[in-house]
Structures are given as structure tokens and as C-alpha cells.
Amino acid sequence: MTQELVLAGQLEPALSSAFGEGELNRSSYEEAFARVFAASQALPADKLVHLNVDIKQACVTLVGALPKIVPFRSRLALLPEFELACVDQFPLLLRATMSAESTYDTTCSEPRRAAELAEQARKWCRLFGQDVGTMVMRGLLPAEQLDRLKAQTSYVHLAFKLLGLTALYRTNWAKLSGYTTLKPEELEHTQALGEALTEATARLPERHQAIREANDQRRRNFTLLARAYDQVRAGVHYLRWREGDAESIAPSLYQGRGGSRRKQREPASDGFAQQ
């Protein structure tokens, strides 16, 4: 995220030192993630939130909400049973969640890369197919070479089909070069493409496991963040229920999905006594 978040001058020192000023750089994300890792791992699996919200959009919403929330820190501190740590640790939890989400995206890139390579390989196999048919009709390649073009669904078979067709053309290039529409540099490309698809496919099992682990971790970090925000949001709604502007200060993360995850509670049920 490139957006700068500068805290207002009236913020409490604890928040100022926790969040700091200026750009949220990658190193601050990683540091925050490390600081809350133990707490995230301590969460029971059955207590993790369901990811029925876009975490990236939720983080953007919270980055915008934070400067509006923190001026209420002193008033929130006066509410009985309000956990002030939910405010003070909120910037840390937000950065940690951003880090976990970024790691998840990076981890997901390998399967996406394999799918992109496979789509390219299919395109080249179709081009080979058109050309091989012509070469067979001209008698330059035996008819059994058409068997190489039989459909295969797996990435592995697709990669080796492309490598096999490339090798076939390279071996017979002297007699094919005057008739084929394929070019030598394209054979270099299909060779490299087949090898890249083979390597990407070989890494898929471990990458799928890594994705599961990264997804579990981002759920854990988002659970910590959502719990803290639930407390903060309830407090802000209590303080501002007469003014009716609480949603503009601490908006729901589930907008567009029927509002909040649960029916809005009346202030008296939030557990905070009237001040």
C-alpha cells in the first residue's frame, strides 16, 4: 500500500509511537507480523473468523478509519470493561494483517503462474497441430506423429507434449524449414516454455500446502484485527449513538453484504455504562 497515513497531532503518545508517521513500508509490516505471531498462533482453530470479507478492502477501510477513531481514545478509556489495548494495539494488528495478506498473495502466485504457462502451452500445441497436419500431408512427417497431438489434460502431459513436438521439429528441421510456418526462435521459446511448465508443475504440491498454511495465518491475523475492531466499533457507536455518525467514524467491514455480520445492537447491550 502506497498511501501515507499521518496521525493527527492530538493523538496519545502511545498510539503515535505504535503507528508512527509516514508511509507504511514493507519492513514495518514484517515487524508487526513478528510481534503478534505468537498471539495469532494461540488462537483455537474453531475460533477463527470466516473470511467472508475482502481482507484487502477491509484493511483499506481501516487505514482510513484509524485517524477518525484515535481521537476518541480518552473517552473510550472511561467506558467500563472497555479494553483500551484494542485501540493501542490496533495499528500493530492492522500492519500484521497486511503482512499476512501480502504473503498469501505471493504464495498464490506459483499456481497462477503454472496456469498461465499451461494456457500458453495449449496455444503453441494448437499451432503445432495445424503445422504437423500439413507436414504429414506433404509426406515430411510420418502419420503416427499425429498421435502426439492427442489431448492430455494434466500440466505434466501438456508440458511433455510441447517438448516432444519441439524436439520433433528440431530433429527434422532440415527438411521442414522450407515448408513450416514455425520459426527457429519460436522453437527456442516452446522449449523454454515446456521446461518452465514442467518445473512449475513439480512445485505445485508443496505450493498448495504453503497456500493452505498462508491462508490459515491470514485468518488468524484478521481474527485478531476483527476482534479489536469489534470492540472499538462498539465503543464508538456507544459514544456517538445520539449524533448518529458512528458509521462514518468506524464503518462496517461488511458493507455490501447486508451491513454488519450481526444485527446492530442497542448501546445498552454493549456492556458499557452511561457516562
C-alpha positions as CSV (number, residue, x, y, z in Angstrom):
1,M,0.0,0.0,0.0
2,T,1.5,3.4,-1.0
3,Q,-1.0,5.6,0.8
4,E,0.5,7.7,3.6
5,L,-1.3,7.8,6.9
6,V,-0.3,10.8,9.1
7,L,-1.7,10.7,12.6
8,A,-3.4,13.9,14.0
9,G,-1.4,15.9,16.4
10,Q,-3.7,15.4,19.3
11,L,-3.2,11.6,19.4
12,E,-2.0,9.9,22.5
13,P,1.8,9.2,22.7
14,A,1.2,5.5,22.9
15,L,-0.6,5.4,19.6
16,S,1.8,7.8,18.0
17,S,4.7,5.5,18.9
18,A,2.9,2.4,18.0
19,F,1.9,3.5,14.5
20,G,4.3,6.3,13.7
21,E,4.1,8.7,10.8
22,G,4.6,8.4,7.1
23,E,4.4,5.6,4.6
24,L,3.6,2.1,5.8
25,N,6.6,0.4,4.4
26,R,7.1,-3.4,4.0
27,S,9.6,-3.7,6.9
28,S,7.0,-2.3,9.3
29,Y,4.6,-4.9,8.1
30,E,7.0,-7.7,8.7
31,E,8.0,-6.4,12.1
32,A,4.3,-6.1,13.2
33,F,3.7,-9.6,11.9
34,A,6.5,-11.0,14.0
35,R,5.3,-9.2,17.1
36,V,1.8,-10.6,17.0
37,F,2.7,-14.1,15.6
38,A,2.6,-15.9,18.9
39,A,-0.8,-14.4,19.7
40,S,-2.2,-15.4,16.3
41,Q,-0.9,-18.9,16.7
42,A,-2.5,-19.2,20.1
43,L,-6.0,-18.8,18.7
44,P,-8.0,-22.0,18.6
45,A,-8.9,-23.1,15.1
46,D,-12.6,-23.1,15.8
47,K,-12.5,-19.5,16.9
48,L,-11.1,-18.1,13.7
49,V,-13.4,-15.8,11.7
50,H,-14.7,-16.9,8.3
51,L,-13.2,-14.9,5.5
52,N,-16.5,-13.6,4.0
53,V,-14.9,-10.2,3.5
54,D,-12.2,-8.9,1.2
55,I,-9.2,-8.5,3.5
56,K,-7.5,-6.0,1.3
57,Q,-10.6,-3.8,1.1
58,A,-11.1,-4.2,4.9
59,C,-7.5,-3.0,5.5
60,V,-8.0,0.0,3.3
61,T,-11.2,0.8,5.2
62,L,-9.4,0.5,8.5
63,V,-6.5,2.7,7.4
64,G,-9.0,5.4,6.6
65,A,-10.9,4.9,9.8
66,L,-8.0,4.9,12.2
67,P,-7.3,8.7,12.2
68,K,-11.1,9.2,12.9
69,I,-11.1,6.7,15.8
70,V,-8.0,7.5,17.8
71,P,-9.2,11.0,18.9
72,F,-11.8,9.1,20.9
73,R,-9.2,7.1,22.9
74,S,-9.5,9.1,26.1
75,R,-13.3,8.8,26.1
76,L,-13.2,5.1,25.2
77,A,-10.8,4.6,28.2
78,L,-13.6,5.8,30.5
79,L,-16.0,3.1,29.4
80,P,-16.3,0.3,32.0
81,E,-14.9,-3.0,30.7
82,F,-13.6,-1.5,27.5
83,E,-10.2,-3.0,26.6
84,L,-8.1,0.0,25.7
85,A,-5.5,-2.3,24.2
86,C,-7.9,-2.8,21.3
87,V,-7.2,0.9,20.4
88,D,-3.5,0.9,21.3
89,Q,-2.7,-2.3,19.5
90,F,-5.0,-1.6,16.6
91,P,-2.2,-0.2,14.3
92,L,0.1,-3.1,15.0
93,L,-2.7,-5.6,14.3
94,L,-3.5,-3.8,11.1
95,R,0.0,-3.9,9.8
96,A,0.4,-7.5,10.8
97,T,-2.8,-8.4,8.8
98,M,-1.5,-6.5,5.8
99,S,1.7,-8.5,6.0
100,A,-0.1,-11.9,6.2
101,E,-2.4,-10.9,3.3
102,S,0.7,-9.9,1.2
103,T,2.4,-13.2,2.0
104,Y,-0.8,-15.1,1.0
105,D,-0.9,-13.3,-2.4
106,T,2.8,-14.1,-3.0
107,T,2.3,-17.7,-2.1
108,C,-0.7,-18.0,-4.5
109,S,1.4,-16.7,-7.4
110,E,3.0,-20.1,-8.2
111,P,-0.2,-21.9,-9.1
112,R,-1.3,-18.9,-11.0
113,R,2.0,-19.0,-12.9
114,A,1.6,-22.6,-13.7
115,A,-1.9,-22.0,-15.1
116,E,-0.6,-19.1,-17.2
117,L,2.2,-21.3,-18.6
118,A,-0.3,-24.1,-19.3
119,E,-2.5,-21.8,-21.3
120,Q,0.5,-20.6,-23.3
121,A,1.5,-24.2,-23.9
122,R,-2.0,-25.1,-25.2
123,K,-1.8,-22.3,-27.7
124,W,1.5,-23.5,-29.0
125,C,0.3,-27.1,-29.2
126,R,-2.6,-25.9,-31.3
127,L,-0.2,-24.1,-33.6
128,F,2.0,-27.2,-33.8
129,G,-1.2,-29.3,-34.5
130,Q,-2.0,-27.2,-37.6
131,D,1.5,-27.4,-38.8
132,V,2.0,-31.1,-38.2
133,G,-1.1,-31.9,-40.2
134,T,0.3,-30.1,-43.2
135,M,3.7,-31.7,-42.8
136,V,2.1,-35.2,-42.7
137,M,0.1,-34.4,-45.8
138,R,3.3,-33.4,-47.6
139,G,4.9,-36.6,-46.5
140,L,7.6,-34.8,-44.5
141,L,6.5,-36.4,-41.2
142,P,5.1,-39.9,-40.6
143,A,1.3,-40.0,-39.9
144,E,1.9,-41.5,-36.4
145,Q,3.3,-38.2,-35.3
146,L,-0.3,-37.0,-35.2
147,D,-0.6,-39.2,-32.1
148,R,1.5,-36.5,-30.3
149,L,-1.4,-34.2,-30.7
150,K,-3.9,-36.3,-28.7
151,A,-5.5,-34.2,-25.9
152,Q,-3.9,-34.5,-22.5
153,T,-5.5,-32.7,-19.5
154,S,-2.7,-32.6,-17.0
155,Y,0.0,-30.0,-16.9
156,V,2.7,-32.7,-16.9
157,H,1.4,-34.3,-20.2
158,L,0.9,-30.8,-21.7
159,A,4.5,-29.8,-20.9
160,F,6.0,-33.1,-22.3
161,K,3.8,-32.9,-25.4
162,L,5.1,-29.4,-26.1
163,L,8.7,-30.5,-25.5
164,G,8.2,-33.6,-27.7
165,L,6.8,-31.5,-30.6
166,T,9.6,-29.0,-30.3
167,A,12.2,-31.9,-30.4
168,L,10.5,-33.4,-33.4
169,Y,10.8,-30.2,-35.4
170,R,14.3,-29.6,-34.3
171,T,15.4,-33.1,-35.3
172,N,13.7,-32.7,-38.7
173,W,14.4,-29.0,-39.3
174,A,16.5,-29.5,-42.4
175,K,13.5,-30.9,-44.4
176,L,10.8,-28.9,-42.6
177,S,12.3,-25.5,-42.7
178,G,11.2,-24.7,-46.2
179,Y,7.5,-25.6,-45.5
180,T,6.7,-25.0,-41.9
181,T,5.2,-21.7,-40.6
182,L,7.2,-22.1,-37.4
183,K,10.5,-20.2,-36.9
184,P,13.7,-21.3,-35.1
185,E,13.3,-18.6,-32.4
186,E,9.8,-19.9,-31.8
187,L,11.2,-23.4,-31.2
188,E,13.6,-21.9,-28.6
189,H,10.5,-20.3,-27.0
190,T,8.5,-23.5,-26.9
191,Q,11.5,-25.4,-25.4
192,A,11.8,-22.9,-22.6
193,L,8.1,-22.8,-22.1
194,G,7.9,-26.6,-21.8
195,E,10.7,-26.6,-19.3
196,A,9.2,-23.8,-17.2
197,L,5.8,-25.6,-17.1
198,T,7.5,-28.8,-16.0
199,E,9.3,-27.0,-13.2
200,A,6.2,-25.1,-12.1
201,T,4.1,-28.3,-12.1
202,A,6.7,-30.1,-10.0
203,R,6.4,-27.4,-7.3
204,L,2.6,-27.4,-7.2
205,P,2.1,-29.9,-4.4
206,E,4.3,-28.1,-1.9
207,R,2.9,-24.7,-3.1
208,H,-0.7,-25.9,-2.4
209,Q,0.4,-26.8,1.1
210,A,2.0,-23.5,1.5
211,I,-1.2,-21.8,0.3
212,R,-3.2,-23.6,2.9
213,E,-0.8,-22.5,5.6
214,A,-0.7,-18.9,4.4
215,N,-4.5,-18.8,4.3
216,D,-4.7,-20.1,7.8
217,Q,-2.2,-17.5,9.0
218,R,-4.1,-14.6,7.4
219,R,-7.3,-15.9,9.0
220,R,-5.5,-15.8,12.4
221,N,-4.2,-12.2,11.9
222,F,-7.5,-11.0,10.6
223,T,-9.3,-12.6,13.6
224,L,-7.1,-10.6,16.0
225,L,-7.8,-7.4,14.0
226,A,-11.5,-8.1,13.7
227,R,-11.9,-8.7,17.4
228,A,-10.1,-5.5,18.3
229,Y,-12.1,-3.6,15.7
230,D,-15.4,-5.0,17.0
231,Q,-14.6,-3.6,20.5
232,V,-13.5,-0.3,19.1
233,R,-16.5,0.0,16.8
234,A,-18.9,-0.9,19.7
235,G,-17.4,1.8,21.8
236,V,-17.6,4.4,19.1
237,H,-21.2,3.5,18.4
238,Y,-22.0,3.9,22.1
239,L,-20.3,7.3,22.3
240,R,-21.9,8.6,19.1
241,W,-25.3,7.0,19.1
242,R,-27.1,10.3,19.7
243,E,-25.2,12.0,17.0
244,G,-25.8,9.1,14.6
245,D,-22.5,9.5,12.8
246,A,-20.7,6.3,14.2
247,E,-20.7,4.6,10.8
248,S,-18.8,7.5,9.3
249,I,-16.1,7.1,12.0
250,A,-16.0,3.3,12.4
251,P,-17.7,1.8,9.3
252,S,-18.6,-1.8,9.0
253,L,-16.2,-4.1,7.2
254,Y,-19.1,-5.9,5.7
255,Q,-20.7,-3.1,3.7
256,G,-22.4,-4.5,0.6
257,R,-23.1,-7.8,2.4
258,G,-26.1,-6.7,4.4
259,G,-24.1,-4.5,6.8
260,S,-22.6,-5.9,9.9
261,R,-22.0,-9.6,10.5
262,R,-24.7,-9.5,13.1
263,K,-27.7,-7.3,13.8
264,Q,-26.7,-3.9,15.2
265,R,-27.0,-3.9,19.0
266,E,-28.5,-1.2,21.1
267,P,-25.9,0.8,23.1
268,A,-27.2,-0.5,26.4
269,S,-26.4,-4.1,25.4
270,D,-22.7,-3.3,24.6
271,G,-21.7,-3.7,28.2
272,F,-20.7,0.0,28.6
273,A,-22.4,2.0,31.4
274,Q,-23.7,5.5,30.7
275,Q,-21.0,8.1,31.5
